[in-house]
Amino acid sequence: MSISVPQGLRPLLEEFTIAVMRAKPTNLVAFAASYFTQLNTEKMDAEMPSTLSQGNVEMESEGEDEAPPPNYFKNMARRRQSVFGESYDPTAPQEPFEKVVHPKTEEQRQRLQTVMKAIFLFRALDSEQEVDILNAMFERKVTPDDHIIDQGDDGDNFYVIDSGKYNIFVAPKGEEPKLVGNYDNQGSFGELALMYNTPRAATIVATTEGVLWALDRKTFRTIICDSASRKRQMYQELLESVPMLSTLEPYERLNVADALERRSYSKGDIVIRQGDKAESFFFIECGSASVSMTDMNDPSKVVEISTLTKGQYFGELALLTNKPRAATITAIEDVLCAELDVKAFERLLGPCKEIMKRNFELYKQQLHELFGSSLGIGDEES
């Protein structure tokens, strides 16, 4: 009896082995279950018409000839395997980096700043890094049929779209290029080849006149990749200091760290307001904030309940009970928070929900002492 190895098994196991070595999970079975469940979810998402690169690439086509080729996602999977194994290592010795400055008019700077706000890769940057990126980017004007990048070429620049429309073509091995998507006046592309030292995975062609902002490879890798790595390390350390998250496996905390977004508040700023709709959950990175509540039966009665400091969290009650914010959080001094949106909260912090719910009784007890009732806190909506 001969046994054949299914096609794709070896690279699949290689990826999984690398993930295990990086995460070092204490419960290998739980890690494997989560890993392959997420992988399957990504595969199913990829097989449905969707968006690429921050939701700006329309995968729907107007005619049958423009549909993605049958092996398109298989080829994308092969590229995923190649880039998975060669990520940027900020701890490795780096060549000296000199900041690049391309002069811009005030109108150009303002336009570029507006475009940058929508780019996910720029969200982890601090103010100094944002200025460095802004200075280093240069404008490129395009006309119809201009090839911005070509599949198979080495990566030189990362591109952010200011204006114009662009088609995305992928040529499976031995086949003609096929149209697989497009950008319409927004989005970005070209980061994978820069981050993982791989050839361009697609060809991007302008279909109208337009304007792009380009960032050179060296600046991209030095600032963007290093910033993302430092952000992950910083948030991992923050999350490890939160007792509630001790029930999470290391790889689960890593997923939470990757989903966090930094928010800064000045002294006196209101972070969340009592009665508002709940859309996110917060950890305090540094600084302190006060928790206050207004008696809804007597709006003149406002009581400060507690003070929150580094490593503490807030905003979970409204997310767990599906009710408006129960309290107001105000910055006592300049505060940095790490924000997790509601979808990521539900997806990533499931194992911690029971621990959060145990705090309901403590909150209710405090409210009874202050207002004579729990004001409905801790009661989930049906």
N, C-alpha and C positions, 0 to 999 in steps of 0.2 A: 504493500500500500504506500503510494507516494503522497507526500504532503507538500502542497505548494503555498508559498507565502503570498498572501493577497497584495495586490498592487497598492502602494501607498502606506502599508503598515510600518515599514522601517522608518521613513521620515516622520510619521506620526509619533512613533515611540521615541524617536530622537528628540523631538520637540518637547514631549512630555518629560523626558529625563532631564533636559536642561531646566525646565520649569521647576522640577522637584529639587534639583541641586541649588537653584537660586532661592527658593522659598524655605527649604528645609522644614517641611511640615512635621508636626509631632504625630498627626493622624494621617497616614498616607492614604488610607482608603477614602476618608472624607475629602482629602485634597483631590484625589483622582476623580471622585464623583463630581465635585464642583468644576474641575478643569474641563472634563469632557462634556458636561452639561452646557457650560458656557461656550465651548467650541462648537457644539451642535447648534446652539442658539445663533451664533454668529453665521454659521453656514446657512441656516434657514433664512436669516435676515438678508444674506447676500443673494439668495436665489429669488428674492422678491424684488419687484421694481422699487427702487429706493433712491437715496441720494448718496453721493460720494463727496468726500472732502468738505465736511461741515454742512452737509445738506444743501450744497449749491449746485450739484451736478445732477441734472435730470436724467434718469435711466429710461424713461419712457421714450418711445420713438414714434414717429408719425407713419412709418411704413414697415412692412415685414423685412425689407432688405436692411433696415437699420437696427434690427434687434441684435443683442449680444450673441456672438457665435456660441455653439454648443459647448466648446471646451474653454470658454473664457474664464469661468470661475475656477476651473481646474488649474489653468495657468496662473491665475491670481494666487491660488493656494501654493503653487510651487515658488512663486516670488516671495510669498509670506515666509516660507521655510528658509529661504536664503537670507532675508533680512533679519529674521529672528536670531540668527546665530552671530551677527556682527554688529551689535549695537555700540553706540558711542560710549567710551569709558572715560569719564572726566578725571579719574584718578591716575590714568596713564600719563606719562610725560608728554607735554604739549609743546608745539613750536611757539616761539615768542609771538605775541599777538599785538599788532599795532592797530589802533582804532582808525576806521576809515570815515572820512567826512566828504559827502557830495553836497555842494552848495545847493540851497533851495530858496525859492521866493517864499514869502510869508503865506501866500495863497496855496502853494504846493505843500508846505508843512501842515497847514490846517486840513487840507484835503487828505493827506496821508494819515494824519492822526485819526481822522474819522474812519478811514478804511481799516486801520489797525485794530480799532476797538472790537471789530467783528471777528477777528482771527483768533482761534482757540489757542494756537501755539504761543501767542503773545501774552496770554492772561497770567502766566506765572512770573512775568518780568517785574522787577522793581522799577522805581522811577528813573534811576540812573541807566539801567539797561534799556528802558524804553527810549531814552534820549539817544543812546548809542545806536540802537537799531534805526531810529528815525534819521539820524545823521548818515548812516551807512547805506541806506536804500537809495537807489537811483531810478529815475523815470525812463521808461521805454515805451515809445509810441509805436503802434502797429497798424498795419493796413490789411485788408482782406487777403487771405491765402498765405499770410506770413506764418512760418513754422516757428513756434516759440520753443518747443523742445521736440526731439525726435526719439522714438523708442530705440533703445540700444546704445544711445550716446551716454557719455559720462555726465554726471551732474555738475553744473557750474553755478547755477543760481536758484534761489527759491523765489517764487513769484506770487504777488498779491494783486488781485484784479481791482483796478479803479473803475474802469468802464470797458464796454465792449462785450461781444459774444464770441465764444470759443468752442470748437468741437474737440472731442476726445476720441482718438482712434487707437485700437489695439490690434496688432497683427500676430495671431497665433502662429506658432512655428509652421512654416510651409504654406501659410495661407495669406490672402490679401488682407490689408488693414480693414477693420470693421468699425463703424461708428458705434460707440458704447455709451456716450453721454455728452453733456455739454454744460458750459458755464454761461450764465446770463447776468453780466454786470456785477458779479460778486463772487467771492471765493478765493482760494489759494491753491497752489499745486507745486510739485517739485521737491517736497521735503524728504521723501523716502530715499531717493538717490543720494542726498547729502548726508542723511543720518546714518545710513547703513552701507555706504560705499558700493552701491549696486548701480547697474545701468538704468537709464530711464525706462520705466515700465509702460509708457504710452507716448503717443504723439499728440501734441496740442496745437491746433491750427486756428488762427483768427478767422472769423467769418464776417466781421465788420471792422471798421476803424475802432481803435481803443487805446487805453493807457494802462500799462502795467507798472508796478513797483517791484524792482528786483533787489535781492539781497545776496551778496556773494557767499560762496561756500564756507570760507574761513570764518567770517563773522557769524554766519548761521550756526556753525558747529560750536564755536567758542561760547557764544552767548545763549542761544536758544537751548542747545542740548545740555550745557552745563547748568543753566537755570532750572530746567526740568528735573535734572538729577538731584540738584540741591533741594528743590522743593519737595521731592519725594522723601529724601533723607530727613529733612526737617519735620515733615508731617508724620513720618513714621515714629520719630522720637516723641513728638507731642502725643500721638495716640497711645504709645506705650505707657505714658504717664497717667492715662485715664483708666481708673479701676474698672469702670463699666465694660470696657473693651477687652478685659482680660480673658473673656470667654471666646474671643475670636482667634482663629488660627493666624499665624504670621502673614500668610498670603491673603487672608481676608482683610487684615489691617492695611496691607499694601494696596488693595483695591480701593479702600476708603481713602487712603492718602492720595491716590491718583485722581480721585473725584473731587477733592476739596478745592475751593477757590478762595483766595485771600481777599478780605474786605477790611478797609481801614476806616476808623471813625475818630473824629476830633472830640475833645472835651465838650460835653453837653449835647452831642448828637444822640438822636433816638435811633437805636438799632432795630428794635421791633416795637410796635405800638399796640396796646391793649385794644382788642376789638377788630384788628386787621385780619385779613385772610392769611393763613399760614402757608408759606411756600418753601421754607427751608429751615435748617437746623444748624446751630453754631457751636464751635469750640472757641474758647478764648486762648489766643497765642500769647499775648502779653497785654498788660494794662488791667484795669478793673472797671466793672460796670454795676450799676444799681438795679435792683428788681423792685418795682413798685406796682401797686394795684389801686384802682379806683373803685369804690363801692358803687355799683350800678344803681342802687336804690338811693344813694346820696353822693352825687358826683363831686361834691365839695370835699369828700373824705378820701384823701389819697394817703396810702400808707406804704412806707418803704419796708420791704420784707427781708431782703438780704443783699449781700454784695458778692459778686462773682469775680474770680481772679483766674490766673493762668491755669489751664488744664481743665477748668470746669466748662460745662456745656449748658445750653438753654435752647428753648424753642421746640422741645420734643413733645410737650403736652398737647399742643394744638394738632400736631401731625398724627399723634396716636388716637386722639379722640374725634378727629374731623370737625373740630370747632374753631372759632376765631381765637386769636391770641388772648391768653388769659392774663397777661401782665405786660408792662412796659419795661424795656431794658434801655437804660441810658448810660452813655459813657461818662464815667467819673473823671477820667483822664484820657489821653490819646490811647486808643485801643486797636489792636489787630485781632481779627477773628478769621477763623477758617470756616467757610460756609459749605454746607452739603444740601443740594436741592432735594425736593420732596421725592422725586423718582429714585435718586440714588439712595436716599434714606431708606425707602421701602425695600430696595433691592439688596442693599449691602448690610444693613443693620438689623435684619430679621432676628438673628440670635440674641440680640441685646434688648429686644422689645419687652420681654418679661421683666428684666431688671429695671427698665424705665418705669414700667407700670407699678412696680413695688413702691416707687417714690410717691405715687398718688396719695397714699394714706398720710404720708408726712406732710405733703402740701395741704391736704384737706384739714389736717389738725391745726396747722399754722393759720389757715384762713378762718377756722372756727374761733380761734383765740382772738383774731384781729377784727373780724366782721360779724361773728355770731353764726355764720353759716359757711358752707364750702363753696358757695356761688356756682355750684354745678361742676366744679373742677373734678376731673378724674372719671366722669361719667361718659362712656363712649356712646356715640349716636348709633342707633340701630340702622 
